[in-house]
Amino acid sequence: MSSTAKYIWQNGELVSYENATVHVLTHALHYGSSVFEGVRAYDTPDGAQFFRLDDHISRLFYSAKVYRIDIPFTEDEALQACHDALAANELTSGAYIRPIAFRGNSGFGVVPPAGSPVEFVVAAQEWGAYLGKDGLEKGVDVCVSSWNRVAPNTIPAGAKAGGNYLSSQLISMEAKRLGFTEGIGLTVDGMVSEGAGENIFLVLDGKIHTPDISSSILGGITRDSIIALAQDLGIELVQREIPREMLYLADEIFLTGTAAEVTPVRSIDHIKVGAGMRGPVTAQLQEAFFGLFDGKTPDTRGWLEPVRFDKPVAKIAV
């Protein structure tokens, strides 16, 4: 992610990029006690619009509830902070927004004392295709990682917390070290879970299969969008446990996520997926997904929200 931001929304103020700092004894730095979201905004025929901002902020507060992180702002204030961060940086296209709440400086204890500070920050910068621009069309090469995803009732996979992404780092670093674009983690039972930062879908005999929520996955918002779009297109989709060998038999595989959007997989563990290129079902879903932003797909669910450039609330810190 390039450092293109002028300002970062930090605890109610717009702070210059260089001054948006935290203390070295911040609890989240030592113990991973943060929850965050990744949100995209797109340049549409109706101007810059957030994609499913409300749903992202709702999940942020859900994740905070799981970890008992008391965010010192309301959901409405967090929504406005995202608008302010985008407006302050004058971003109209290719924008990625990162709201994050974390435990602040509260000493060395694993469990911070009651009343310890919680900080809330929103950053907005330009960010292109996470798995590469060419990957959206030509597909990417992935592998099954030797690292499993977290087991149930250990770290809650359904909460988007900073500490969870240590698992993602191990999976993705291993994949890149071996020459792959991304890695796929299995559950502790050996079933397919998800990518390091993406949900996974398989197409077999015209039907889409994706791991269910019990497969140690994050219930992705882009994942949910693709499930809904597949329903609109009349494509049968099944949420189920998926054994590893199905990856090698699939006609098509694609990954989804706010950063990854909808990215086809052309090979897995050096085994070609289908024809080794983006398949017709993946292409159809990409067209429907990106059509939301160029006006070709009607936004019947109210997923798009115009950026309020003219109604900033936060003041610039001096």
N, C-alpha and C positions, 0 to 999 in steps of 0.2 A: 504494500500500500504506500503510495507516494505521499510526501508531506506537502500537500497542496492547501491545507486549511489555514485560514487566517486566525480563526477563533475556535475555541472549544467551550461549550456550555458546561460550566463547573459549579455545582452547588448554588445555582440560581443566578449566576453572572456569566457573561461572555468574556472569557479570558483569552489573552493572546496565546497563540500556539506554544510559544517558548515558555510562558509562565504557567502553563497548565501542569503543575507538578504535585506530587504527594510525598509524604514523609517516608524515610527508609524503614521505619518501624510500622508501616501500614500493615494491618493484620492480613489483608488479602495477599500481600507480597510474600508473606511467610507461610500462610496456610491455605491459599487458594479460595478464600471466602468472598467470592464475587459471583454475581449473576449478570448476564448480559444478553443482548440481542444484536442481530445484524439485520438491517432493514435496507431495502433499495428504493430509490426514487428514479423514475423514468421520465424522459421528455416525450410527451404524448401530443396528439393533435390539439388537446385542450390544455396544454402547458405542463409544467413539471408536476408530477403526482407521486405520492407515496404508494407503495404496494402493501396493502394489508397492515398498515401501521397500527391500527387498533388491536389487531390480533397479536402483534409482536409485543406491544406494551402489556397486554393482558397476560401473556406468557411470562414476561419479565417479572410481574408481580406475583404470579403463581410460583415461579422458581424461588423468589425471595421468601415467600411464605414457607416453602419446604425447608429452607435453611434458616428460618426465623431471622431474616435480615429485614429490619423495619426501615423501609425506604422513607426518608423524611419529606417526600413530596407525594401528592396525589397522582392518580393515573392521568387525570386531565392536565395537571402541571407537567407530567413527563411527556405527554403528547405535544404540548406547546413547546417544550424544550427542544424536541426534534425539529419542529418547524423553525424555531429561532436559530438553531445550529445551521440548518440548511440555508436559511435566508441570510444570515450573517456572512456566510462564505460564498454567497451568490452562485450556488450550484444549481443548475437546471437540468443536467443530464449526467448519466454515468455516476450518480452519487450513491455512496454507501454510508449508512448512518449506524453508529455504534453507541447505543445507550448502555451504560454499565453502572451497577450499584455495588458497593463493596464496603467491607468493614475497614475503618480507618485506624489511625494510631491508637492502640489500646493495650500496649505492653506485650509481653512475651507469651502469655497464656494461650493455650489452644482454644479455650472458651473465654471470650472477652468478658470483662465485668459488665454488669447491667448498666445501661445508659451510655455505653461506648459509642463513639461517632460512627455514623454510616454516611458515606459520600455518594453522590450521584453525578454522573458525567455523561454528556452526549458529544461525540465527535462526528464530524461529517467530512468526507473526503471523496475524491474521484477514485474509482476502482473498477477496472475492467473485468473481463471473464476470469474467474478464479482458476480454472483448470486450462486456461489458454484459449485465445480467440479461435484458433484453428480447431480446437477440440470440440467446439459447438457444432461444427460441420463434419469434421473427419473422424471424431471420436478420440478417446484416450486409451492408453494401455494401463491396466491395473493388475494387482496381484492380491492374493489372499495372504494376510499378514500372519506371522507366527504369534502375534499378540492377540489375545481375546479381548472382547469388550467386557465391561464391568458386569459382575454377577448381580442378579436381583437381590435386593435387601442389603446391598453394600453401599455403593454410591448410587443415588437415584438417577438413572439414565434419562428419565423424563423431565428433569430440571436442567436448564441450560446454565450450568455453573462453571466458573473458571477452572476449578480443580478437576472437573471431568475431562478437560481437554489435555491433560497429561497423557491419557490413554490415546487420544487422537494424535498427539505428537509422536508417540512411539510407533504407531501404525504408519503414519505418513513418512516419517524419517526413514524407517526401514524400507518402505516402497521406493522412495527416491534414491536411497543408497544402492538399491538393486536395479535402478534404471527405469522404474515405472513412474507414471504420473501420480498415482494414488494407490492407497491400500484399502482392502476390505477386511473388517474384523468379524470374527465369528463369536457366537455366544459361548458360554462355558460348556454348553451341551454340544458344541460343534455345528450349530445351525448358523445360517447367514444372518448377520445383524445389520451392519451399515458400514459406510465408508468412514474415513477419519473425520470428515466434516459434511457428509452427504448421506441421504437416504438412497436406497437402491431398488430398482424395479427390473424385473425380467419379463420378457415376452416369449411365450411358448405356444405354438399353434394358435396364434391370434388372441390369446388370453394373457392379461397382465397379472403377474404375481409380485407381491411385495411383502417383506417381513411384517408381522403384526406388532402391536405395541409391546407385547410381552417378550419380544426378542431383543431386549436391552437396547432399544433405539430411542432417539429423541423424536417425538412426534412432530416432524418438520412442517412448517407452514407451507412451504413450496410443495412438499409431499401431499399435504391435504388439498392443495390447489390442483395438482395433477390428478388426484383421485376424483375430484369433482369434474374436471374437464373431460376425463375419460368417460365418466357417466354421461355427460352432455353429448359426447361423440358416439355413444352406444357401444363402447368397448368394454367387454367384461373384465372386471378386476377382482382379484381375490387377495385378501390379507391372510397370511398363513405362515406356519413354520416352513423354512426353505432349507433343505439339505444342501451341503456344499456342491455335490455333483451336479445339481441343477444349473449351476453357473456355467458349466462346460457344455450343457445341452441346449441352452437358451438360444432362440433365434435372434433376440436382441436384448441388450442390457443398457440401461441408462441410469444416471445419477441425478439427484435433485438436491437443491439447497438454495438459500438466498444468494450465497456467493457463487455457487456452481451453476445456478439456474437449472437448465435441463441439458445435461451433457451426455452424449452417447459413449458407450464403451466399445472399442473395436477388438480388444483382446483381453483375456484374463489368464494369468499364469502362462503367457506365451501361447495360449490356445485361442485361435480366431473365434470371435463371436459372430455367428451367422456368416454373412458375406465379408466380414471384416470392415464394415463401414456402417454409417447410420442407416438404420432400417426404416421401413415405411411407417410403423406405428410410432416410433420415436419421432420421426419427422412430422407426423400428424399432430402429436402432442406439443412439439416445439412450436409449430405454427399457431396452434390454439393459445399457447402460453404467451409467446411474444406478440401475438395478435391483440392481446389485452392492452398493449402499450402503443401499437401503431393504429389502433382503431378497427382492426379487422375482426376482432372477437368482442362481442358486446359484453360489457361489465354488468352482468345481470345480478351480481351478488354484492355490489357496492364495495369491491375490494380496493378501488382507487380513491385517493383523497388528495385534492389539490393542495399544493404547498402554499401556505399563507405568507407570502413574501412581504405583504403590506401591513401585517399586524404583529410586529415583534413585541414581546413582553420583557424579556431579559435586557438589562442594561450592560453596556460594555464597561468592564472594570478599568479603572485608571490607576 
